Amino acid sequence: TVSLPYTARDGRTYELNLIDTPGHVDFSHEVRRSLMSCEGALLVIDASQGVEAQTVANLYLATELGLQIVPVINKIDLPSADVDRVMEEIDRDLGLDPFASIQVSAKQGTGIDDLLEAIVGQLPPPKGDPQAPLRALLFDAQYDAYRGAVLLVRLFDGTLRAGTRWVAQLNR
C-alpha cells in the first residue's frame, strides 16, 4: 500500500491511496479483501502475455464488488509486446472498451501520467461520513520489529485518532 499526493492536470492535488494485490488466483482471498476496501481497480494486463485466467477471475471479482475498472496494458516496451492483440482480448474476453485502456511501460515511465489522470478522472473518490459511528474494514496486517503490529484499515465512516480505543465487531 502507498499513500501519495498527486497534482493533476486540472491543478488540484489529490491524495491517492493505492493497494497492490497479487494477481494470481492462488491469492484470491487476499485480492477479495483488498478489493473490498476500494472504489475502483486497475486491471493490469501484460502486453506480451495478454488476458490470462486470473485476469478474468479478478475482473469478475471486482465487478461483483461494484468497482469501477480501468484496464491497463503494461510492459508495452517489451519486444514481444502485442498491444493490438491484447486490445482485441480486452474487448472479446473481458467485454471492456479496449480504447479506454491505458498503455504503460512502468520500466520506461511511458503512460504513467495518463494512468494517474485515469485514477483521478475515472475512479470515484471514497465516500463516508466522518461524524457517523466508526465503520471500518481491516484488510491486511503485518508485523514490524520496530512498530509492532501494523494494520491496514479502510475507514468507511467515523474517525480514528491516536489513542482512540474501540472494540471491533466481526461481520463476515
N, C-alpha and C positions, 0 to 999 in steps of 0.2 A: 504494500500500500504506500501511497505517497500523496501528500497534500502540497499543492503549489499554486502560487498566484500566476495568472496569465492575463496579460493585457491584449485584448482582442483588437482586430482591425477597426472596430467601432469606437475604440478609445477607452472602453470600460474594462476594469480589472475584475476578473472572476477568480474565485477560489475553486480549483479543481481537486477533487478527492477521487483518486484513481486506485483501482484494485486490479492486480494482475492475477488471473486464475490459471491453473493448469488447464490445458485444452484437451487432455486425454480422458477418455471415458472412464478409466480406472479411478479418476478423482471426481466422479460425478457428485458425490455428497459435498465435497469442498466447493465445487463450482456452484451447486444449488444454493448453499449458504451465502456465498459471496454475491450471487445474482439477486438474492432476496433483499440485499441491502442497497440495491441500485435502482435508478430510474431508467437507465439505458445501458447498452453494451456495444462495444466494438467487436465485431465478428471478424477476426483476423484469419486470412486465408493466404497460404504460401503460394506465391506466383509460379513456383516450379512444381509443386505437388497438387495444387488445385483443391477442390472441395473433397474432404475426406469424411468418413463415417462420423468421427467425433465432431466435425463442423456441423453436420446435420443435427446430431443429438444436442449440441449446445444451442443451436438456433431454436429447436423445439422447446427446450427448457426456458430460454429467455422469452420466447413468445408466450408460453404458458404462464409466465410470471408477469406478463403485460409490459415488458420492457420495449423501449424504442431501440431499434437495431440500426447500426451504421456498418455496412460491410467495408472491410479494409483489405486491400490486396498488398501484401508485404513481400519484400525481397525482389522487387522489380528489377534490381541491378544484377541479379544472377544471370549467367549465360544461358541457363536452362529455363529461365522465366518465360512463360507464355501467357501474357496478360489477356490477350483476346480469348483464348480457350477458357481461362478462369472466369472471365466476364460471362461467357456463354453458360458455364456451370452455375454461376450465381443466379442467372435467370432460370435455367432449366431445372436445376436440382434444389435450389433454395427458394425460388419464387420471389426473389428480391430484385429490385431495379439495379441492373449492373452499372448503369450510368450514374447511380448515386454512390457507387463505391469510391473510396479514396485510395489512390495508388501511392505507396510509400516505399522507400528504402530506408529503414532505420539505420543501416550501416553508413549510408552516404548522407542522410538527413533530408533526402528528397521527399517532398509532400508532407513533411511534419507540420508546417504552418497550416496547410489545408486540413490536416487531421484535427489540430487543435481548434480551428474555426468550426469544424463539423461538430465537435464536442459541445462547444458553447452555443452553436446555432441550431443543432438538431436534437440534442438530448435535453429533456426537461430538467429544470432545477429541482432540488429536493423540496418537498412540501412538509409542513408540520407547524405545530403551534407551540412556541416556547413557554407559553403560560399554562398549557394543559398538563395533566399528570404525566409523569415520566413513562414513556413507552419506547423501548429500545430493542435492538437485536444484537446479540453477541455473535459475531460471525467468524471470529478466529481468535486464537490466543497463542502466546509463545512465552518462553521463559528467557529472561535476560539476566546474566550473572550479576549485573550491577543494579538493575532496576527492579528485579523480581518478575512477577507475572505481568505481562503486557497484554491487555485485552483490546481487541479491535471491535468497536461497537458502532452501530449506526443508530443515532437518535432519530426517532420519528416524531416524538412530541416531548415537551418538557425541557429541562435544563439540568446539566451536571456541572458542578463546580468542585474544585479541590476540597477534600474533606467532607463532601456530601456522603451521607450514609443512606442506603436504600436496600430493600430486600427484593430479590429477584423472584418473579413468579414465572414458572416454566410453562410455556404454551408450545405445543408441538404442532 
